[in-house]
Amino acid sequence: MGANNSYITVGQLEEYAELTYLTKSEIIYVLQKLVALDQTDSFSLSTRFPEGDIVELFPQLKHNPFRDRLLHVFSSENDDQYSFEDLLDMFSVLSDKCPLRVKATWAFQLYDFDDDHLITKEDILVLCDRLTKQDTLEQEEKMSIADVLFKEMDLQNNGNLGEFEFVHAISKMPEFQHTFSCRL
């Protein structure tokens, strides 16, 4: 653990490893990155860092088309700033070891672009734009994709997906486990 002894105890490290899907070395890696970022020499585990600094610190986020949503969903204070624990939560969910159902629950929040606790056709259209770097698909093509998805996933036939329906559908897609991941 080295120079990080004053920032985290062995007990805390073990607790974080137990509560997340991260290894102790991954937890220390995140901690070391944040400690190096702190210019005040008053770092604590509750220190919050601005989004821009976090994006520069972790290249996995820099070119991710869902970066803003990931950061929005995992900012515990909804203030576009991130603590050590916020980042542990995010990287834990993005870990290969995180169970598919847990990933799907977080993905629901990520893909609910208007934060109305439902995934609607409008959310699917935004998703298509982000995945194809916008303007690649015509509106008609995106609507067709949304229609097919809703035909398969909308168990209640009400024109939107609740969290249960979304998690149920994603849980039948084992490849999602690996596509909704990143390495530290």
Disulfide bonds with the S-S distance in Angstrom:
none
